[in-house]
Amino acid sequence: MSYPRVNRVNEEYKKAISQLLRTELKDPRISSMTSVVSVDVTRDFSYAYIYVSVLGSKEEKESTIEGLEKSAGFVRREMGRKVSLRHTPEVIFKLDESIEYGVNMAQKIEELNQNKSSENKKVSMDEDDNNESGLE
């Protein structure tokens, strides 16, 4: 069941944390290619699960998540200042690889389409050769 207030808080947190990542976090471990995919605040506002996507190598992803986890207290304090709630949720960062998975799947589909089209061209060329030699 969807709760409208929780959805509004999720969107506010997403906007505010995205801005915070871009402007205020100065940790060198956090990659510049980090984006907030979604935020999921629990119904009782005790936890905020922040799903981030990092474009880069596995080491960059690990170091970015480590840097974000170390800065969770700072993020929570700043979120308490920016979003006015009675209780500021505890921030938990999670890596979201769905964007990379989607890009990977799109590449595989494109590859299959190219292979299929090259096979179709080859078959049609073979048929043309057969037609020219009178083998029909």
Secondary structure, DSSP 4 states (H G I P E B T S, - for coil): ---HHHHHHHHHHHHHHHHHHHHT---TTS-TTEEEEEEEE-TTSSEEEEEEEE-S-HHHHHHHHHHHHHTHHHHHHHHHHHS--SSPPEEEEEE--HHHHHHHHHHHHHHHHHHHHHHHHHHHHHHHHHHHTT--
